[in-house]
């Protein structure tokens, strides 16, 4: 039970004992010293024994029990006021279910290896929290009656700092005193950070990354004084800037999906290096630049060791947008194994695109045509690589009859030729803009338009 409940009960018992002592009857002397010799012994009642009340030592075990109805009965038996009983029970039940929420709920904060919260985890956690609260309220109603909430003087909502969420099997099991110390450290840390940001804002300056790193390091040092190594690492995996940066980095790769063990291994191997890099953030002197380059190489090698050869290769390739696009296309097609082939197609297409763009022998229109053709070719190659059916080819256009020539005979005119081929006279004239049809002579040639309908018995004499 809570120490507050013990203090309240102890105070109540002490007050009751004092009140009882004050109410004891007092017996004045039968007479003054001058008349002590003139009393009648027969009229004087025998003296009463002198009763002295001695404060007894109170032990909480006398009323404490794991059975709430018995516990309430014990409190009433020792004269504990009803409001005090109500406060004790509500505080104890709230503490019980607060601990259950910390240990039984799986919240997104516990999945520190994910760059984005799992929606299923959010839903399950919300349903579990609602069920626990319903269970808590049902228990209090059974113990204290339906009006228990109206008399909840000790547990009414009060403004407070939200703090950090300390739940799960590691942080949720911490003692209450340790959790309180962590919340105080977190509150002081936020205050220091905000004071610094306000200060640089008033001076119209940008925050110094090195100063920010020093402030975060101070918070780490404070936490190390109250948390053992395993619990400290769990806290840092959730809330440290280095872990946040790592989640962001892996999230930008989109498809890496680090496991908890992989994320922890990478964090352990890069955490100290990242802190050193932060201390060199804006340094431009040659020594600092050289040190930063060396640290970045060291960090890359540390990640390679933490992930192993195969996963490190995947990690490296996902830094290429073309490979990420290939993985996305393969997953959408339901053929994830085709990612490598699609990646090679993307690389070839990118190379061809560069060649078209830099080809000075092509006009702008020709480059546009080449780009469209490249896009179609890439789509076809991607479809084949991912096992998708190609759309049917459009039917070939009908062959356009070639222009034919017609040799004028005696009596032919534009109208006669039009009648022979079934086309308007105007079409004949339009197809021969340089011919004076009024001066046509036998043996002259004219062109028949392509859209002419060639009769089966067309009297062609030339091609």
C-alpha positions in Angstrom: 0.0 0.0 0.0 1.1 3.6 -0.5 3.0 5.4 2.2 0.4 8.2 2.0 -2.3 5.8 3.1 -0.2 4.7 6.0 0.5 8.3 7.0 -3.2 9.2 6.9 -4.2 6.2 9.0 -1.4 6.7 11.5 -2.4 10.4 11.9 -6.0 9.4 12.4 -5.2 6.9 15.2 -2.9 9.4 17.0 -5.7 12.0 16.9 -8.2 9.4 18.3 -5.8 8.5 21.1 -5.2 12.1 22.1 -8.9 12.8 22.1 -9.5 9.7 24.3 -6.9 10.8 26.8 -8.3 14.3 27.1 -11.8 12.9 27.8 -10.6 10.8 30.8 -12.4 11.9 34.0 -10.4 14.0 36.4 -10.9 13.5 40.2 -10.3 16.6 42.4 -9.0 16.4 45.9 -11.7 15.8 48.6 -10.6 18.9 50.6 -7.8 21.3 51.2 -4.8 20.7 53.3 -6.4 22.6 56.2 -9.3 20.2 56.4 -7.6 16.9 55.7 -7.8 15.9 59.4 -11.6 16.3 59.8 -12.9 13.8 57.3 -15.1 10.8 57.9 -13.6 7.7 56.5 -17.0 6.1 56.2 -18.2 8.7 53.9 -15.3 8.5 51.6 -15.5 6.0 48.8 -12.5 3.8 48.3 -9.9 5.2 45.9 -10.2 4.2 42.2 -7.2 2.7 40.6 -5.1 5.2 38.6 -5.4 4.1 35.0 -2.7 5.3 32.7 -3.2 5.0 28.9 -0.1 4.0 27.1 0.2 4.5 23.3 0.4 1.2 21.6 2.7 0.7 18.6 0.6 0.5 15.4 1.6 -2.0 12.6 0.0 -1.6 9.2 0.1 -5.4 8.9 -2.8 -5.5 11.4 -5.2 -4.1 8.7 -3.4 -4.8 5.4 -4.6 -7.6 3.2 -4.7 -8.4 -0.5 -8.5 -8.9 -0.3 -10.1 -5.5 -0.8 -13.4 -6.1 1.1 -11.5 -7.4 4.1 -9.1 -4.5 3.9 -12.0 -2.0 3.9 -13.6 -3.8 6.9 -10.3 -3.7 8.8 -10.0 0.1 8.1 -13.5 0.6 9.4 -12.8 -1.5 12.5 -10.0 0.8 13.6 -12.3 3.8 13.2 -10.8 5.1 9.9 -13.1 7.8 8.4 -15.1 6.9 5.4 -13.6 9.6 3.2 -10.1 8.5 4.2 -11.1 4.9 3.4 -12.4 6.1 0.0 -9.1 7.9 -0.7 -7.0 5.0 0.3 -8.9 2.5 -1.8 -9.1 4.7 -4.9 -5.4 5.6 -4.7 -4.4 1.9 -4.2 -6.6 0.7 -7.1 -5.4 3.4 -9.4 -1.8 2.5 -8.6 -2.5 -1.2 -9.3 -4.0 -0.5 -12.7 -1.4 2.1 -13.6 1.2 -0.6 -13.1 -0.8 -3.0 -15.1 -1.0 -0.5 -18.0 2.8 0.0 -17.8 3.5 -3.7 -18.0 0.7 -5.1 -20.2 0.2 -2.5 -22.9 2.5 -2.6 -25.9 2.8 1.0 -27.1 4.6 2.4 -30.2 7.2 3.9 -27.9 8.3 0.3 -27.0 8.9 -0.5 -30.7 11.8 1.9 -30.9 13.2 0.1 -34.0 10.3 1.3 -36.2 10.6 4.5 -38.1 6.7 4.8 -38.2 4.2 3.5 -35.7 2.5 0.2 -36.4 -1.2 1.0 -36.8 -2.1 -2.4 -35.5 -0.1 -1.8 -32.3 -1.9 1.5 -31.8 -5.3 -0.1 -32.2 -4.6 -3.0 -29.9 -3.0 -0.7 -27.2 -6.1 1.6 -27.4 -8.5 -1.4 -26.9 -6.4 -2.8 -24.1 -6.2 0.6 -22.3 -10.0 0.9 -22.6 -10.6 -2.6 -21.2 -8.3 -2.0 -18.2 -10.0 1.3 -17.4 -13.4 -0.4 -17.6 -12.1 -3.1 -15.2 -10.7 -0.5 -12.8 -14.0 1.5 -12.7 -16.0 -1.7 -12.2 -13.8 -2.8 -9.3 -14.1 0.7 -7.6 -17.9 0.6 -8.1 -18.1 -2.8 -6.5 -15.9 -1.8 -3.5 -17.2 1.8 -2.9 -20.6 1.9 -4.6 -21.8 3.8 -7.7 -21.0 7.2 -6.3 -17.4 6.6 -5.6 -16.2 9.0 -8.3 -18.1 12.0 -6.8 -16.1 11.6 -3.6 -12.7 11.2 -5.3 -11.0 14.1 -3.6 -7.5 12.8 -3.8 -7.4 11.7 -7.5 -9.2 14.5 -9.3 -7.3 15.6 -12.5 -4.7 18.1 -11.8 -2.4 20.1 -14.2 0.9 18.4 -14.5 3.8 17.9 -16.9 3.0 15.0 -19.2 6.5 13.6 -18.9 7.9 10.6 -20.9 6.1 7.3 -21.2 7.7 4.7 -19.0 6.1 1.4 -19.9 6.9 -2.1 -21.1 8.8 -4.9 -19.5 11.9 -2.9 -18.9 10.9 0.7 -18.0 7.4 -0.2 -16.8 8.8 -2.4 -14.0 10.9 0.4 -12.6 10.2 1.4 -8.9 7.9 4.5 -8.5 10.8 6.5 -7.0 13.0 5.8 -10.0 10.2 6.8 -12.5 9.7 10.0 -10.6 13.4 10.8 -10.7 13.4 10.1 -14.5 10.4 12.5 -15.0 12.2 15.2 -13.0 15.4 14.7 -15.1 13.4 14.9 -18.3 11.6 18.0 -17.1 14.8 19.8 -16.2 16.3 18.7 -19.5 13.4 20.2 -21.5 13.6 23.4 -19.5 17.4 23.8 -20.2 16.8 23.1 -23.9 14.0 25.6 -24.1 15.9 28.3 -22.2 18.8 27.9 -24.6 16.6 28.1 -27.7 14.8 31.1 -26.3 18.1 32.8 -25.7 19.5 32.3 -29.2 16.2 33.4 -30.7 16.3 36.6 -28.8 19.8 37.2 -30.1 18.7 36.4 -33.7 21.1 33.5 -33.8 20.8 29.9 -35.0 21.2 27.2 -32.4 24.7 25.8 -32.1 24.7 22.0 -32.8 27.6 21.6 -30.4 25.7 23.4 -27.6 22.7 21.2 -28.2 24.8 18.1 -28.1 26.3 19.2 -24.7 22.8 19.7 -23.3 21.8 16.3 -24.4 24.9 14.8 -22.9 24.1 16.4 -19.6 20.8 14.7 -19.6 22.5 11.4 -20.3 24.8 11.9 -17.4 21.9 12.6 -15.1 20.0 9.5 -16.2 23.1 7.3 -15.7 23.0 8.2 -12.0 19.5 6.7 -11.5 19.3 3.9 -14.2 21.3 0.7 -14.5 22.9 0.1 -17.9 20.1 -2.0 -19.4 17.4 0.4 -18.4 19.4 3.4 -19.5 19.9 1.8 -23.0 16.1 1.1 -23.2 15.5 4.8 -22.5 18.0 6.0 -25.0 16.7 3.6 -27.7 13.3 5.3 -27.2 14.1 9.0 -26.6 17.7 9.9 -27.4 18.4 12.2 -30.4 20.8 9.6 -31.8 18.1 6.9 -31.8 15.7 9.4 -33.4 18.2 10.2 -36.1 18.8 6.5 -36.8 15.1 5.8 -37.1 14.8 8.7 -39.6 17.8 7.4 -41.6 16.4 3.9 -41.8 12.9 5.2 -42.5 14.2 7.1 -45.6 15.3 3.7 -47.0 11.6 2.7 -47.0 12.1 -1.0 -47.4 14.9 -1.9 -45.0 12.6 -2.9 -42.1 15.3 -3.4 -39.4 14.5 -6.0 -36.7 14.8 -5.1 -33.0 18.2 -6.9 -32.8 19.5 -5.1 -35.9 18.5 -1.7 -34.7 20.0 -2.3 -31.3 23.2 -3.6 -32.8 23.5 -0.6 -35.1 22.7 1.8 -32.3 25.3 0.3 -30.0 28.0 0.5 -32.6 27.2 4.0 -33.8 26.0 5.9 -30.7 29.4 7.0 -29.4 30.5 7.9 -33.0 27.4 10.0 -33.6 28.0 11.9 -30.4 31.5 12.7 -31.6 30.2 13.8 -35.0 27.8 16.2 -33.3 30.7 17.8 -31.6 32.2 18.5 -35.0 29.0 19.5 -36.7 30.0 23.0 -38.0 33.8 22.8 -37.7 35.5 23.8 -41.0 39.1 23.8 -40.0 41.2 21.1 -41.8 41.8 19.0 -38.7 38.1 18.9 -37.9 37.1 18.0 -41.5 39.7 15.2 -41.5 38.4 13.9 -38.1 34.8 14.0 -39.4 35.7 12.1 -42.5 37.5 9.5 -40.4 34.5 9.2 -38.0 32.1 8.7 -40.9 34.2 5.9 -42.3 34.4 4.4 -38.9 30.6 4.6 -38.6 30.1 3.0 -42.0 32.3 0.1 -41.0 30.6 -0.3 -37.7 27.2 -0.6 -39.5 28.7 -3.2 -41.8 29.9 -5.2 -38.9 26.5 -4.9 -37.0 24.4 -5.9 -40.0 26.5 -8.6 -41.6 27.4 -8.7 -45.3 24.0 -9.5 -46.9 22.0 -7.0 -44.9 24.7 -4.4 -45.3 24.6 -4.8 -49.1 20.8 -4.3 -49.0 21.3 -1.3 -46.7 23.7 0.3 -49.2 21.7 -0.4 -52.3 18.5 1.1 -50.7 20.4 4.5 -50.6 20.0 4.5 -54.4 16.5 5.9 -55.5 16.6 3.8 -58.6 16.8 0.6 -56.5 14.1 1.8 -54.1 11.9 2.3 -57.2 12.7 -1.2 -58.4 11.8 -2.7 -55.1 8.5 -0.7 -55.0 7.6 -1.9 -58.6 8.4 -5.5 -57.7 6.3 -5.4 -54.6 3.4 -3.8 -56.3 3.6 -6.6 -59.0 3.7 -9.3 -56.3 7.1 -10.4 -57.5 9.7 -9.1 -54.9 12.4 -11.4 -56.3 12.4 -9.3 -59.5 13.8 -6.3 -57.8 17.4 -6.9 -59.0 16.3 -7.3 -62.6 14.2 -4.2 -62.5 17.1 -2.3 -60.9 19.3 -3.2 -63.9 16.6 -2.0 -66.3 16.3 1.2 -64.4 20.1 1.7 -64.5 20.1 1.1 -68.3 17.2 3.5 -68.8 18.9 6.2 -66.8 22.1 5.8 -68.9 20.1 6.0 -72.1 18.3 9.0 -70.9 21.5 10.8 -70.1 22.8 9.9 -73.6 19.7 11.4 -75.3 19.8 14.5 -73.1 23.4 15.2 -74.0 23.2 14.3 -77.7 23.8 17.6 -79.5 22.9 16.1 -82.9 19.2 15.7 -81.9 16.7 18.5 -82.1 14.4 19.2 -79.2 11.5 17.5 -81.0 13.7 14.5 -81.7 14.8 14.3 -78.1 11.1 14.3 -77.0 10.3 11.5 -79.4 13.3 9.5 -78.2 12.3 10.0 -74.5 8.8 8.8 -75.2 10.1 5.7 -76.9 12.5 5.1 -74.1 9.6 5.4 -71.6 7.6 2.8 -73.5 10.6 0.4 -73.8 11.2 0.7 -70.0 7.5 0.0 -69.2 7.6 -3.1 -71.5 10.8 -4.4 -69.9 9.5 -3.8 -66.4 6.3 -5.7 -67.2 8.2 -8.6 -68.6 10.6 -8.7 -65.7 7.8 -8.7 -63.1 5.8 -11.3 -64.9 2.9 -9.1 -66.0 1.1 -9.4 -69.3 1.9 -6.9 -72.0 -1.1 -5.0 -73.4 -2.0 -6.1 -76.9 -0.3 -4.2 -79.7 -2.6 -1.8 -81.4 -3.7 -3.0 -84.9 -1.3 -1.7 -87.7 -2.7 1.1 -89.7 -4.3 0.3 -93.1 -1.7 0.6 -95.9 -2.1 3.9 -97.7 -2.2 3.3 -101.4 0.7 4.9 -103.2 0.0 7.9 -105.5 -0.7 6.7 -109.0 -0.3 8.6 -112.2 -2.9 8.6 -115.0 -2.2 9.2 -118.7 -4.6 11.5 -120.4 -6.4 10.1 -123.4 -8.4 11.8 -126.1 -11.5 13.5 -124.5 -10.4 13.2 -120.8 -10.9 16.0 -118.4 -10.7 16.4 -114.7 -14.3 15.5 -114.4 -13.9 12.4 -116.5 -11.0 11.2 -114.4 -12.9 11.9 -111.2 -15.7 9.7 -112.5 -13.3 6.9 -113.3 -11.9 6.8 -109.8 -15.0 7.8 -107.9 -13.5 11.0 -106.4 -14.5 14.6 -106.7 -13.1 16.7 -109.5 -11.9 19.1 -106.9 -9.7 16.4 -105.4 -8.2 15.7 -108.8 -7.4 19.4 -109.2 -6.1 19.7 -105.7 -3.7 16.8 -106.3 -2.3 18.5 -109.4 -1.9 22.2 -108.5 0.6 22.9 -111.4 -1.6 21.4 -114.1 -3.7 23.5 -116.4 -6.6 21.1 -117.0 -7.9 23.4 -119.8 -4.8 22.6 -121.9 -4.5 18.9 -121.2 -3.3 16.9 -124.2 -3.4 13.2 -124.8 -0.3 11.7 -123.3 -0.1 14.1 -120.4 0.1 12.6 -116.9 -1.7 13.6 -113.8 -1.7 12.3 -110.2 -4.5 10.5 -108.6 -5.0 11.4 -104.9 -4.2 8.6 -102.3 -7.7 8.6 -101.0 -9.1 7.6 -104.3 -11.1 4.5 -104.7 -9.4 2.4 -107.3 -12.0 0.7 -109.4 -11.2 -2.8 -110.5 -11.3 -1.8 -114.1 -9.4 1.5 -113.7 -7.8 2.2 -117.1 -4.3 3.0 -115.7 -1.7 3.5 -118.3 1.1 4.5 -116.0 2.4 4.3 -112.4 
